[in-house]
């Protein structure tokens, strides 16, 4: 299937995943993580991107962000990637690529999925078995969203601000969200939308995005399979006539 063109509608949040090539380690030390955070902040400010949630894992990153300029997300990620790869290659005396091609992303229905997506991101270290609670993992946005700690990376989304009238009310309400389990179906929806470059949200949201961008953001409906017109017949060993699974 041809790769869908990336869309970057201004004002609509997106969930981003970028992985190391062949899932190789991208961050080996605290210094590595600090350098990446520095360039992410510099690039987000330069290109007009608001960062709402993030987590930096050993071999990949998750980011939830809203672009305020056209093509801002791609520009931000290109700048971060270029500067960080240069640093990483020099630090570890290596050369070549670090990232697994272009980053994955999907637009997010803020009203219905933004806070779910933030929890999905900040719970990543827990699902990976690295910690028992997201507060114990330093390199995520949980401290900002749930504990009220200052971060120059962080820009709260309006949906998050609606959780309360004060910081105390908001962080308390946000922490309470983590008492509820995120179901497997929701996790699968987030993963599928992000990896396929589709939309995370309801039908109304998807229709609005398609009307705005002119691009499909939901899975194609399966059509009838074409008939096999080949007259080729299998003769001999099984290895003589094998095809890859669809």
C-alpha positions in Angstrom: 0.0 0.0 0.0 1.5 3.4 -0.9 2.6 5.6 2.0 0.1 8.3 2.9 1.3 11.8 2.8 1.8 13.4 6.2 -0.6 16.0 7.2 0.0 18.8 9.7 -3.2 20.8 10.3 -2.5 23.8 12.5 -4.1 23.7 15.9 -4.8 19.9 16.0 -2.6 17.9 18.3 -0.6 14.9 17.0 0.9 11.9 18.7 4.4 11.2 17.4 6.6 8.2 17.8 10.3 8.0 16.6 12.3 4.8 17.0 15.9 3.9 16.7 16.9 2.1 13.6 16.2 -1.6 14.1 15.2 -0.6 17.6 18.7 0.2 18.6 19.6 2.2 21.7 19.3 6.0 21.2 19.9 7.1 24.7 22.6 5.4 26.8 23.1 8.0 29.5 21.4 10.9 31.3 23.5 13.2 29.3 22.1 11.8 26.0 18.5 12.4 27.3 19.4 16.0 28.4 20.8 16.8 25.0 17.7 15.5 23.2 15.5 17.5 25.5 17.5 20.6 24.8 17.2 20.3 21.1 13.5 19.4 21.3 12.8 22.6 23.3 14.9 24.7 20.9 13.2 23.3 17.9 9.7 23.5 19.3 10.1 27.2 20.1 11.7 28.0 16.7 9.0 26.3 14.6 5.9 27.0 16.7 5.1 23.7 18.3 3.4 23.3 21.7 4.5 20.2 23.6 1.9 18.7 25.9 3.3 15.3 26.8 6.4 13.2 26.1 8.4 10.3 27.2 12.0 9.5 26.2 12.6 5.7 26.3 15.9 3.8 25.7 15.2 3.3 22.0 12.3 5.6 21.1 10.4 8.7 22.0 6.7 9.6 22.3 5.6 13.2 21.9 2.1 14.8 22.0 2.2 18.2 20.4 0.2 20.9 18.6 1.6 22.7 15.6 0.9 26.4 15.4 2.5 26.8 12.0 2.2 24.8 8.7 4.6 21.9 8.5 5.9 22.7 12.0 6.1 19.2 13.3 8.2 17.9 10.4 10.6 20.8 10.7 10.9 20.4 14.4 11.6 16.6 14.2 14.1 17.1 11.4 16.0 19.7 13.4 16.0 17.6 16.5 17.0 14.5 14.6 19.8 16.2 12.7 21.4 17.8 15.8 21.0 14.8 18.0 22.4 12.3 15.5 25.4 14.5 15.1 25.9 14.6 18.9 25.3 10.9 19.3 27.7 9.9 16.5 30.5 12.1 17.9 29.9 10.9 21.5 30.1 7.2 20.6 32.5 7.4 17.6 30.1 6.0 15.1 28.6 7.0 11.8 25.4 6.5 9.8 21.8 6.6 10.6 20.3 6.4 14.1 16.5 6.8 13.5 14.2 4.3 11.8 13.2 6.3 8.8 10.6 9.1 9.2 8.7 9.4 12.4 5.2 8.0 12.8 2.3 10.3 13.7 -1.5 10.7 13.9 -3.8 13.6 14.5 -5.7 13.4 17.8 -9.3 14.3 18.7 -8.5 16.6 21.6 -11.9 16.6 23.1 -12.1 12.8 23.4 -8.6 11.5 23.2 -6.0 14.1 24.3 -5.9 13.1 28.0 -6.1 9.4 27.1 -3.1 9.9 24.8 -1.2 11.7 27.5 -1.8 8.9 29.9 -0.7 6.4 27.2 2.5 8.2 26.7 3.4 8.7 30.4 2.5 5.1 31.3 5.0 3.8 28.7 7.8 3.1 31.3 5.3 1.2 33.5 4.1 -0.9 30.6 7.8 -1.6 29.7 8.5 -2.8 33.3 11.0 0.0 34.0 9.1 1.4 37.0 6.0 0.8 39.0 4.6 4.3 38.8 5.0 7.1 36.2 6.1 9.5 38.9 9.3 7.4 39.3 10.4 8.0 35.7 12.2 11.3 35.2 12.2 11.7 31.5 8.5 12.2 30.9 5.9 14.9 31.2 4.2 13.3 34.2 5.9 15.6 36.7 4.5 18.6 34.8 1.0 17.3 34.2 0.4 15.4 37.4 2.7 17.1 40.0 2.7 20.7 38.8 6.5 20.9 38.4 7.8 23.6 36.1 9.3 22.5 32.7 10.4 24.7 29.9 9.3 22.0 27.4 5.7 21.9 28.6 2.7 23.9 27.2 -0.6 22.7 28.7 -3.4 22.1 26.2 -6.7 23.9 26.8 -8.4 20.5 27.5 -5.9 19.9 30.3 -6.6 23.4 31.7 -10.3 22.6 31.9 -9.5 20.0 34.6 -9.6 22.7 37.3 -9.5 26.4 38.2 -6.1 26.2 39.8 -2.9 24.2 39.5 -3.8 22.2 42.6 -7.2 21.2 41.2 -5.8 20.3 37.8 -2.9 18.1 39.0 -5.3 16.4 41.5 -7.8 15.7 38.8 -5.1 14.5 36.4 -3.7 12.1 38.9 -7.2 10.7 39.4 -7.4 9.8 35.7 -4.5 7.3 36.3 -6.7 5.2 38.6 -8.7 4.0 35.6 -7.3 1.3 33.4 -6.7 2.0 29.7 -8.4 -0.9 27.9 -6.6 -3.0 25.3 -8.9 -1.8 22.6 -8.0 1.8 23.2 -4.3 1.0 23.3 -4.7 -0.9 20.0 -6.5 2.1 18.5 -3.7 4.5 19.5 -1.0 2.3 18.1 -2.8 1.5 14.9 -3.6 5.2 14.2 -0.1 6.3 14.9 1.7 3.7 12.9 -0.6 4.0 9.9 -0.8 7.9 9.9 -4.5 7.9 10.4 -6.7 9.8 12.9 -7.4 9.0 16.5 -11.0 10.0 17.2 -14.6 9.5 16.3 -16.2 9.6 12.9 -17.2 13.2 13.1 -13.6 14.2 13.9 -12.2 12.1 11.1 -14.7 13.6 8.7 -13.7 17.1 9.7 -10.0 16.4 9.3 -10.6 14.8 5.8 -12.6 17.9 4.8 -9.9 20.2 6.1 -6.9 18.4 4.5 -8.3 16.6 1.5 -6.6 13.4 2.7 -8.0 10.1 4.0 -7.4 9.6 7.7 -9.3 6.4 8.3 -8.7 2.9 7.1 -9.7 1.9 3.6 -12.7 -0.4 3.4 -11.7 -3.8 2.2 -12.9 -4.5 -1.4 -13.4 -7.7 -3.2 -10.1 -9.6 -3.9 -9.2 -9.8 -7.6 -9.5 -13.2 -9.1 -6.3 -15.0 -9.8 -6.1 -15.3 -13.6 -2.8 -17.2 -13.5 -2.7 -20.6 -15.1 0.3 -21.6 -13.1 0.0 -24.9 -11.4 2.1 -26.4 -8.6 4.4 -29.2 -9.5 7.2 -30.7 -7.5 8.4 -29.8 -4.0 6.5 -27.4 -1.8 9.4 -24.9 -2.1 8.8 -24.7 -5.9 5.6 -22.7 -5.4 5.4 -20.5 -2.4 4.2 -16.9 -2.0 4.5 -14.6 0.9 1.5 -14.2 3.2 -0.7 -11.1 2.6 
